[in-house]
């Protein structure tokens, strides 16, 4: 019985913090919009939007990352948006956007891990 009470307390505390986290992200979004429009700033803005639950805006923002060095990070964040939405086909599609193995070994590994996470969404 003690375990059930402890678990309930943890769940309650987590749910109580959710609005605070979203609110913190909203203020971060405002400051990031004012920051420069380089690839790193755009990536951070997309992450903040995902954390605030602004999924469609996050995807549009992350798709705007053009810096080749940050492209895999942006693809990963787009996939995370789809994981958070809980939609398997969209998550799988986001994972398939990673380059094929022969072109980019790092992206290949990320693609493999991403597909594993997508299947967790499905199940």
Secondary structure as UniProt FT lines:
FT   HELIX           2..34
FT   HELIX           39..51
FT   TURN            52..53
FT   HELIX           55..63
FT   HELIX           68..70
FT   HELIX           71..85
FT   HELIX           88..96
FT   TURN            101..103
FT   HELIX           105..122
//
